[in-house]
Amino acid sequence: MVFYLGKKQIMKQKQALDILKSGESVFLTGPAGSGKTFLLTQYIKYLRDNNIAVAVTASTGIAATHLGGRTIHSWCGMGIEDELLIDKINALKKKNYLFRSVAFTKVLIIDEISMLNAKQLDLIDWICRTFKEDMRPFGGMQVVFCGDFFQLPPVKRGGKDGRFVTESHIWNNMDIRVCYLEEQHRQSDKKFLQLLGDIRKNEVTEKTIKILEKRLGKTVKSEIKPTKLHTHNIDVEDYNFQELDKLKTKEISYEMEAEGVDNLVERLRKGYCLAPQNLTLKIGAVVMFVKNNFNKGFVNGTLGKVVDFDEENDNYPVVRTFDGNLITAYPEQWVVEDGKEVIASVRQVPLRLAWAITVHKSQGMSLDAAEIDLRKTFEFGMGYVALSRVRSLAGMSLVGFNEMALRAKEEVIILDRELLAKSEEDEKDYLKMDKKNLVKTQKDFLEKNGGEKYVGGLFG
């Protein structure tokens, strides 16, 4: 059954899919649970079935795993940077795996776009133009942006650009169609939908608050242990260590190795490498991989449980992923390079404990059961993201919440109205289009861009 928010459904999934198939660059948006990821999955399958080279990326590792992709930072080689000089971009171009990854791509998908900043999007555009030697936006690729600006914004720490991608140079200098979906596929509880809608519109009432208060301290009836969501890393770490202490199984620790320029090593430790400096594991520990290694079968965000230690290989942990794969987690390296020279590096087993995760890490997830603590919410959108991860009120237990957890940023509300209006215009254009011309446009796109043999990990 499908439920609708508001009086009018802006665009149906079939219409949005038809627009995507025409090869136009699109921003796919809508509330949490409106089927954005499902639609992307359909389009990715369509592209691969027609041998069109598609790069599937997202702004975070966990979001990327939902689509079987990788982070946009890894795909284009920009890493943690917002800006790169042309010499650095040319150096990236000489890396064969990067060049092949970008130069042969026909369609670029970027999910959870709200967490990328304006400078990063301009940099991705410039890297694509340089690699493809084509000065059209993104080197002439079709680009599909997906996300919801009511969710988490770009991280501002360390002097980072805090502007949304809509303020980037490239966003305002390319023709982007907007497909705003409002069908609800995650939540079927009308009361819960109204609650989430109140938060999106900054129209929280006493009735809204009472609905939330009824979930305070509630025990979730579920065969699945509720995922713990916290706003701060320190609370996540405290809970994870408590759970680790409960295990009476074999324990082994791994110390991070580092070498190179001190300040760059520190930057790697704190800003790029998500594995802890000292990693302590036990058999039975719930863990998350924090680096991509497609050849070994894991990506940043892959979840699993430690089931053994490989005594023949320095006691490195053996992890059974939630997909059922067995992976021995050998140390991986994170580096800073100057041209071909590595000037700083850290090396560690690419895991961290994961009984609990931060709200930031949960963006894009769909959970059957969750225990959510929003008492320390410090960012617009954080409460909305956390609450909308759950499929129903019955699957949610609240530890607490503050006022910030129930607020949306005013500029996002204004931006959302603009996107709704643009989507309405694009829907009208679609409905006016002669169906024969639409089919011809879609066929022309396939003929122009098809034929590239898909290689797992290269374009996906």
N, C-alpha and C positions, 0 to 999 in steps of 0.2 A: 504494500500500500504506500502511496506517495502523499505527503502532506505539503501544503504550500504556505510560505510566509507572505503576509501582505495580501492585497487584493488581486494583483496581477503577476502572472508568471512571466518574467522578462524574456527568457530564451530557453527552449527545450534542448536537451542533449543532442537530438538528431540534427537540429539546425546548426548547433555549434560544431558538430562533427562534419557536416557538409562544408562549413566555412573553412575548417582546418584542412579538409581534403582539397580545397581549391588552391592551397599553397600560400595563402596570405598569412602575414605575421599576426598573431593573436595574443591578447591578454585574456586568459580564462580565469574568471573570478566568481565569487559568491560566498555565502556563509559556510562555516565548518559543517561538513556532512552533506553538502549539496551535490556530491558526485564528481568533483573536479578530478580526483585521482583516477576514478573509474573511467572517465572519459579519456583522460590521457593514455591509460592502459589500452583502451580500444584503438586509439589513433596510432600508438606505437606498434601494435600488432599489425595494423593496416599497412604502415610504412614498411615493416620488415617483410610482410607477405609479398610486397611489391618491390623488394630489393632496393629500397631507398635508405641510404646511410643516415641513420638518426643517432644523435648524441643525446643520451638521457642523463640529465644532471639535476642537482638541487643545491640549495644554499647550505644545507647541513647534511652530514653523513647519514643520519637516521632517515631523514626525508628521502634521500637518494635510494636507500635500500627498499623503500616501498615500491619503487618503480624498477628495481633491478639495475640502478645506474650508479653514478659516482658524483662527488661534489664538483661543482662548476670550477672551483679553485684548482682542483687536481686536473680536470680535463684540459683547461687552457694553459696551465702552468703558472698562474699568477700567485698561487700560494696565499699567504696572509696579507699581501700588499693591496693597497688602494691605487697606487700609481707606480708605473715603471718607465724608465727612460727608454728611448728607442733602441739604444745599444743592448739593453737587457732583453727587450722583445726579440731583437735579431738573434741574440744568443739562444733564446728559447726555441726559435725557429730552426736552429741547427740540431736540436734534439729530435731524432728521427721519429720516436714514438709520439711526441707531441705534434710534430708536423703532420704525420699521417692522421692522427686523431682529429685535428682541426681542418686541415686542407681538404680532406675527402668527404667531410660531413655536408649533407644537403639540408638537414633539418636539425635545429638545436632546440632542445626543450630544457627550460630552467624552472624547476618547481620551488615552492616556498620563496617566492620572489620578494616578499616583504622584508626578509632579513638581509637582503643585499642592499648596499648603499649606492647612491648616485655615481660616485667615483668608480666603484667597482664595475658597474654596468658599462660605463664609458670605456674602462680599461678592457673589458671582455670584447667589446665592439672593436676596439683598435687592434687587439691581438688577432681577431678573426680577419680583419681587413688586411693586416700585414701578412699573415700566413697565406691567405688566398690571393694576395696581390690584386685585390678588387676593392675599390673605394666605395662601393655601395654599403649601406648599413649591414653590419655583421658579414661583410664579404659576399653579400647576395644570398645568404641562406634564408630559408623560412625560419623564424624564431617564434617559439610558443612559450610565453611567460604564463606562469600559473601561481595563484596565491590569493591572499585576502589581507588587505591592509589593516583590518581590525585585529589581526593576529600580531605576533611579536615584531617590533621594528628592528632596524639595524643596530648592532652593538656600538655604543659610542665611546667605550673605554679606550685609553691610550691615544687620544687625539683622532680617533676614527671619525669619518664622515657619518653623521646621523641622519642624513636626508634620504627619503624614499627614492627609489629608482625613477619615479615619475618626475623628479626634478633634475634628472640627468640630461646631458646635451642630446644623446642619441634618442631617448624616449620621445623628446619633443621635435625630433627631426626625421622621424620615420612614420609611415602610415600603419598604425596598429588598429586592428579591429578589436572590439571589446565584446566578449561573450559572458554575460552575467547570469549565472545559474542560481535558481532559488528552490528547486525541488529538494526535499529533504530525504536522504537515504540512511543516515546514521541514527537520527532520533525519530521515533514515532510517537513520543509522548507530547501531546499538545501543550500541556502545562510547562514542560521542560523547554519546548520550542519558544513559548512566549517569554520565559525567563531569559533565554539567550538573546532573543530579539530585543528585550528591554535593555540589556547591557549594551548591545550594538548601537542602540539609538540614544543612549544616555537618558533613558526614561525609567530608571529603576524606582519602584514604588514600595510602599510598606508591604504590599502583597508579594512582590518579588522577593523581598528580604525574608518574609515569613516562610516562603517555599524553601529557601536555602537553610534557614534555621532548623527546619524539620529534619534536615540531613546531618546535623551536627552530632557526631559521636555514634551515628547509626552503624550497625553491623550489616555488612553486605552479605546477602545469602547467595553464595556462588561457590562452585567447585574450584574455581580459579582463585588463587591468592591475589587480592587486590594489589595493583601496582601502586607504589608510594610516589606521589608527586610533591616536590618541594620547590620553593622559589629560589633557595640559595644552595650553592654547592656544599657549604659546611654542614648543613642539615642532612643532605644526601649522604655525605661521607660518614657522619656520625651514625646514621642508621645502618649503612652498609657494614661498618666496622662492628656494630652490635650484632648483626646477623652472622658475621664471620666468626665472632667469638663463641657463638652458640654451637658451632660445628666442632666436634671432637675428633676430627679426622686429621690426616697427615697435613702438615703445614710447611710451605717453602716460600722463601722471599727472594726477590730479584732486584738488584740495585742498578739504577740507570748509569750507563757509562757516557762520558762526555769529553769532547776535545775541541780545541779551536779558540777563536776570539771570545773572551769572557762574556761581554755584553750580548753577543749574538747567541751564545750558548744559553744564557739566561732567557733570552727572548724565545728560543725554541722550547725551553722547559715550561715557561709560563703561558705562552701565547699560541703555540702550534702543536706541540706534542701533548696529547690528552692522557697519555699513560703516566701514572704517578712516578715520582723519583724513586720511591721504594714501594714495590708491589708485593703484597703478601697474599698468598692464595692457599686454599684448602680444598680437598676433594669435597664436592657438593656446593662450592661457591658459584653464585650466579654472576656472570661476567658479560662484558660487552667488548668487542674488538674496536679499536680506535684508529685503525689505519686500513687503507685499501691494499689488498693483495689478491687480484683476480685469479692469478694462477693457483693460489692455495685455497681459494674458495671462500674468502671473507672480504668484507668491506667495512668501512667505518660505520658502526651501528649494528653489526651482526651480534645477536644475543645468543647465549648458550650457558652451559654449566660445566665446571671442571669435573671430569670423571676419573682422571688418573694423572700420574706424572711419569714421563718417559725416562726411566733410569738409564737407558743406554745413550741418551742424548742430553746430558747435563740436567736431568730432572725437569725439563721444560713441560708446561702443563698441556694435557690433552683435553680438548674442549669438545663436547657434543653440542652442536648448535640446535636451536629450536626447530630447524628443518631436518634434523636427524643426522647431519654430517659429522664425522670425527676429524678434528683438525689439531695437529700439534702446533702450539703457538711458539715459534722460534722468535728470537729478538729481531726487530726491524729498526731501520735507521731513518732519522729525520735530519735533513741537512740544509745549510745555507750555502749557496754557491756564488762565486764570482767568476763568470764565464764557465770554464771547465774545471776550475779549482774549487774544492770543498774547503770553506774557511771556518765552518763550525758544524758540529754534528752531535747528536745524542742517539743512544742505542738502548732499547728496552723491549721487553716482551709487550706486544701491543694489546694489552688488556687493562680493564679497570672493573671494579666491583659494580654490580648493577641491580641489586634488590630494589633500590630506589633510584630515581632519575630526576633531573631538574625539569621544570615546566618548559624551559627552552628546548631541551632534548626531546620532549614529548610532542612537539609541534608536528602535525601530520599523522599522528597515531590514532587508531580507533581502539578503545579499550572496553572490555565487557565489565570490568570492575576496577575501581580506583579509590585510594584513600588520599584526599587532597588537602594540603595545608597551605592556605592563602593568607595567613596572618601577617606575613612579612612582604606582601606584594609591593613592588617598588616601580613597576613599569605598566603604562597603559597597555591593555591587550592581554596581560598575563593571566588575569582571572578568566577572561573569555576563552583563551586557549585551553587552560586547565579543565574548566567545566565542560567544554564542548568535546573533549576527548572521549567522554563516556556516552554510551548509547542510550542510557535512561537514568532517571533520578534514582531508581531502585539499585542501580549499580554504583552509586556514588556515596561515599562516606566523607563528610567534611570535618576536618580538625578545627578549622576556624577560617575567618576571612576579615579583611579590613576594607575601608572605604575605597581605596585605590583599585581593589580587585573588581569592583562593580562599575568602573568608569571606562569610557572610551575617549580617545583624544578628539577634540573638536575639529581639528584640521582633517582627521581621517573621515569624520562624518561628512564634511563638505566634499572631500575627494570622492567618497562613495556615491554621493548624489550625482557628481559629474560623470562617474563611470556608468551609473545606471542610465543616465540620459544618453550617453554615447552608445551603450548597448541597445537601447531602444531604436536609435537611428540605424545602427548596423543591422538590427533585426528587420526593420522596414525595407532596407536595401536588399536584404536576402529574400524577403517575401515578394519583392517586385521582380526579382531575377527570373528570366525565362529558364525553365528547368532544363531544356536542351542545351542552353548556353552554359549552365552550371555544370552539367555532366561533361561537356566538352572541355571546360576549364580544368576540371579534375583530371580528365584523361591526359590533357596537355602537360599538366604538372607531373604526372607519373612518367610520361614518355621523356620529358626533359631531364628528370632527376633519377629515374630508375636504373636498374642494371648493375649497381654497385653490390658486390657480394658482401653480405653482412658477416663480420668476424666477431665472435663473442668477446666483449671487453674492449674492442676497438671503437665501435660506434655505440655500444650500449652502456 
